[in-house]
Every structure is written in structure tokens, then in C-alpha cells.
Amino acid sequence: MAYDEELAARIRELVAGEQGLTEQKMFGGLAFLIGGNMAVAASGQGGLLVRVDPAESDALVASSSARAMEMRGREMPGWLRVDGDQVGTKDELAGWVGRGVSFARSLPAKR
């Protein structure tokens, strides 16, 4: 499955103007990076892939529709999947994009 280009455009609109913003194809989708750190992606599996503080992963999963990303059968703390139908409105999408951007900004920039 290819990533949702409409969702990618909606993300792009929200992150426009962020300092150090780049886009890169990864994980089968289109990722938006801040200072070289992934913030959020239009996932190739549908919906969003959002990078958050690993210490907040369990609480976000418990209090929202997000679920932990699995890689090779193992949950990845700090990486959440959010289904596309959970980000249908601008406010819903902005909340998740904001979380990802905030966490990416908190990390040292990569060279």
C-alpha cells in the first residue's frame, strides 16, 4: 500500500515554515523530519506514524486511539500508529502532528 498523498499534503500544510524541515521517503511512507529527526509520517500502511517521547507512549496508547508501532513483532516505544479515520479533521491531525514536531524539536539535530 502506498502512503496517502492527501494526508501527506495535509501534514505538509501543518508543518510548513518549521525550521530544519525536510521530507524523506521511509518506512514505506513519507516522513517529515525536523533537524533530521522524524516527527511524523504519512505511513505506507495507512494513517500516521508519529514519534513521541517514549516515556509518554503507554499513556497515549491508553488515552487515545493510537497504538504502538510494531517492528518484527516487537513494540517500539516512542513510535505510534494512528489510523487515518482518527485524523479526519484538521484539529485531530494537528494534535498528533504537534506532538511529533515537539518531540523532534527536543532532540539534538542530526548532521
Buried (B, 14 or more C-beta within 10 A) or exposed (E): EEBBEEBBEBBBEBBEEBEEBEBEEEBBBBBBBBBBBBBBBBBBEBBBBBBBBEEBBEEBBEEEBBBBBEEEEEEBBBBBBBBBEBBEEEEBBBBBBBBBBEBBBEBEEEE
